[in-house]
Amino acid sequence: MKIGLIGATGYTGVELLRILARHPRQPEVTVITSREEQGRPLTAVFPALLTLANYDHLIYEAPELTNLFGRADIFFLAAPHGVALTLVPPLLAQGLRVIDLSADFRLKDPTVFAEWYQPHPAPELLSEAVYGLPELYADQIKGARLTANPGCYPTCVILGLAPLLKAGLVAKDSPIIIDAASGVTGAGRGALSATSFCEVQDSFKAYKVVGHRHTPEIEQELFALGGRPFKVAFTPHLAPMNRGILSTIYVQPELYLTSNKLRDIYLDFYRIAPFVRVRPLGFELQTSEVRGSNFCDLSLFFDFRSGLIKIISAIDNLSRGASSQAVANFNLMSGYPETDGLLLPPLKP
């Protein structure tokens, strides 16, 4: 299997290369692109990848379509939002398969996409693209030409809510409240004063408190799970750490549930999901327990005083929230076991 990686200088790009270097099927990375680093060796930009998976020969190229055709069987697009809009249609037209890590093909409704981003130049592909969350869409991913890798916050939140929604246990006319904190790598590798060490270290802040672009993606998938619209109050926060997301989700249940019954619902829903770990009751999650892995850890609490269910969900934003999830989708699209190259313990500490 030959792989092309478009956008190989960001954090998600280098994380993809790190994971693929240990893949048991030994896929061959044949082309990597970057306008900024064009002409430079990969291992000069990322010396940590030296001697891994025959990466030493890879040279960054400009992402010109005529140079990409015939070079790979499947392309990962780890470029900023908007880039895939112009690259994906011609790649598909050449019979190639694509896993897009941006938001360009996650939303199904072109009107909603235009409201939150811009008018979509290939709206017919929005309905074809498969949302790449294996726990929910593994069968569709296997046959997909185009897989839209979920966002990091939506992955964390949707996995936390899916069992409750599927069971119809979320109260009607009650908002779902989500407080989520992410590491600084979620802002990308570019130099920004707002995410510099001096601004972030020893501080904690909410950002994009109203109107974060992951909101319609979350609501779209909650609708698909629960069969009716849900309104979420989603507030992201920036935490002084490199990587990780911890989400605290507050839900008004449709009926009274004991803590044991609540956990049983989750255990049953994820009984064959290799990368979701439902922790024991009362377990206090930490992002350090999933760092560098494809795991999503869940911990459940029933707050008797408020009557609310509290769901704590933890992932690594670069791995499960982007690159390792993309590899899981690659595995499914290639006919491999979903777990290939991903059954690694989290980094500790």
N, C-alpha and C positions, 0 to 999 in steps of 0.2 A: 504494500500500500504506500503510495507516494503522497506526501503532504506538502501543501503550500501554506505559508503563514504571512498574511498581509497585515502589516502593523506589528513588527517584531521588536520594537524598542520600548514599549510600555511595560508596566508591571504585569499585566495579564499575558502579554506576549512572552516575556521571559519565563513566567510561571508555566505556561504551556510547554515550552521547550524543556524545562526542568522535569516535568511530569512525563513527557513523551520519551525522554532519554532513558527511563526505566520501564518502558512499556514492554511486556513480554513478547508481543508480536513484532517488535523492532520495525515500526513504520519508518520510512525514509523521508526525512525533511529535505526537499529538493530545491525549494526557493523561499527566501525571506525578503520582505520589502521594507523600505524606509526611505522617504525622500531626504530626511535630515542626515541619515548616516550612509547614504548611497556610496558604494565603493569601498566601504570599510568592512573588515572581517567581523563576524559575529563575536568571536572570542576576544577581539580588541575592545569591543563595547561592553561585553559581559564576560570578563575573565573567569568568572566562577564556572562557566560552561565548558572550559577547556578540557579536552580529552573525553568529553561525554558524547556518546552516540554518533560519532563521526561528524560532529558539528564543526570541527576545525577548518573544513574547506568552505564553509558557507560565507558568502559575501552578500551584503545588503544591496538590493537592486531597487530601482524606481518601480512603483506599482503600475506599470504600463500594461494594459490588458494584452496587447499583442505579444509581450514577453512572458505572459503567464499561461496562455493556452498550450496545452500539451505537456506541461511541466509537472502536473500533479493530478491525482484522482479526486482529491477532496481538499477544499480550502477552508482554513480558519481565518475569519476576519476579526482581528483584534484592534481595529481602527476606531477613531472617535465617531460619535453619532453623525450621520449624514454621509459618510464615505461609502458605506455599503449600498446606499440608494442607487448609485451609478455603477457600481462594480458587480452587484449580484445578478441583474438581468442578463448581461452578456456572458457571465460565467455559466449560468444555468443553460443558456442557449447553446453552449458548447458541450453540453452533456455532463458538466461537472457538478459536484455536490458541494454544498456550502453550509458551514456552521458559523453564524454571525453572532458575535459577542456584544454587538451594540444594540440599541433600542429600535433600529430601523425597521424591523419586521415582527416585533412582539405584539403590537396592537392589531386586532382584527378589523376594526371599523375605520375606514379612511377618514371619516368625519372627525372621529375622536383623535386620530393621529394628527390631523391638520390643526385641531384645537390646541394640542399640547406641543407640537413640533413645527410642522410645515406641511403644505400639500404634498401628498405622496406621489412620486412619479411613476410608480408601478403598483397601483392599488390591487391589481389582480393577484399579486404575489402575497398580499397580506392574508388572504383567505387560504392560500396554499401552505404558507409557512407553518411548521409544527412548533408549538411552544415546547422548548426543550427541558421540561421538568420530568425526569424519568419515572418518578413515583406515580405520576398521573398519566403520562402519555407515552410510555415505553413502546407500545405496539405501533403507534403512529410514527414515532421517531425512526423505527427500523426501516420503514419504507420511504422516508422523506428525502426529497432533493434539497430542501432548504429547512434548516432547523434554526429557530430563533432562541439563542441561549438566554435564559431569564436574567433579569437584573439581580444584584446582590441582595438588596433589601427585600424585593418581592420573593425571592427564594426562601429567605429566612421566615418571612411572614406567612406565606402560603402554606409551607410545610407545617407551620405551627397551628394553622386554622383548619386545614383540610378535613381531618376526621370529624370535627364538630359540625362543619358545614354539610358534609356529605350525609351525616346522620340527622340533619334538620334540627339541630339543638341550639341554634342561635336565635334569640328572641327577635320577633318582628318589630320593626320601627325603633330598633335600638342601635345606635352607632357602635362600631368597633373602634376602639381606641388603641393606637399603636405608638409606643415610644421606642425608638431604636437608635442605638449608638454604633458608629462605625469608626474603624481606624483610618488614619490619614491617607493610606494608599488608595482609598476609595476615590480620592480626588485626582488620581493619576500621577504620572511621573514628572509632569512639567513643573517648573519653578513658579510658585505663587507665594506672595507674601502672607496670605491668609493661612497657608498650610506649612509655613516655614517652622523650624524647630522653636524659635523664640516665641512665636505666636501661639503654638499649640501646646508645648510642654507646660505642665502644671496648670492646665486650664481645661474647661469643658463648656461647650456651647451648643445651643440649638441653632439650626440654619434652615433656610427655605421652609419656614414654619407653616406657611400656607402655600399650596400649589406646587409641591415637589412632583417632578415628572414621573416618578414611580407610582404615584397614586392611581392613575387609570389602569396601569398594568395589574396592580393588586386587585382593583375592583373588577376588572375583566375576568380574572381567574376565580375570584370568589363567587361571581355570578355563575360561572360554569360549574362550580362545585355545588352551590346551594340552590340553583334554579331560580333565583330571584335577585334583584339588585341589592347590593349592600353599600352603605356609605361608610368610609373609613376616615377617621381623624388621625392622620399620619404625621408624626413629628420626628424628623431625623436629627441626630446629634453627632458632633465631632468629638471623639475621645482621644486623649493623648497616648495613642498606641499605634504601632505600625499597621497591624492587620487584625481583622476580626469584626463581627457584628453581634451584638446582643440586643434582642428585641423583647420588650415586655408588652404583651397584648392583653387587653381587658375586654371581656365579653359578658354580656348579660345572657344567661342560659334560658332556653324556652321552658325548661322544667328543672326541678331540683335534682341534682346529681351528687351522690357521695363521691369523695375523692377516689376511692377504689374503683367505682363504676367509670368515672372519667378516665382513669388511667387504662382500664380494660378496653375502652373504646379506641384509644390510641394504639395500644398494643395490637389489637386485632387489625386495625387499618394498615399498620406498618409491619405486619407479621412477616412479609416476604421482601421488605425493603432493606437492602444491605447497608444503606448509608444513613438511616435514621435511627437514632438511639433514644428510646423513651426511658428516661432515668427514673429511679425510685422516687416515691412520694417524698416531698420535702427536700429534694436534692437541689442545692444552690449552684447554678451553672456558672462557668467561667469561660471566656473566649480562649483561654490558654489550653483548655481541654480539647479543642478542635483545630488548633493552629496547624496550618500546612496540610490539612486533610480534606477529604470529601464528605466528612460526616456533618450531619445536622443533629445537634443534641436538643432534646425537649424536656422540660420539667413543668409539671402541672400543679396548680394550687386552686383549691376552692376557698374563697374568702367568705366565711359565714357571716361576718358583720355587714359586708356590703352586698352580699349575694352575687358577687362577680366571680367568674372564672379568670384566673391569671395564668397565662401561658408564657413561659420563658423559652426562647428559641435562640440557639447560638450556632453560628457558622464562621468559617474563615471567608472573608469577602473576596479574596483573590483566588482561593481554591474552589470551595463549594459555590461561592457567589459568582464565579467566572470560569477559571481555567480547568479545574478538575471536573466540573460539571460538563464543560465542553468536551472533555475527553470521554466522559461517560456517554455523551451523545454520539461521539465518534465511534465508540465501541458498538453501540446499538445499530448505527447506520452501516457499520462494516460487517455485521453478523458475528461479532465477538461477544463474550460475556460482558455485561455492564461493568463488572468489577475489575477487568483487566488493567493492570498498572495503577490501581487506585486503593488497593487494600494495604495501605501503609498506616502505621500508627501515627497519631498527631505528634508534632514536635513538642518536646517538653524539656526544659522550660521554654 
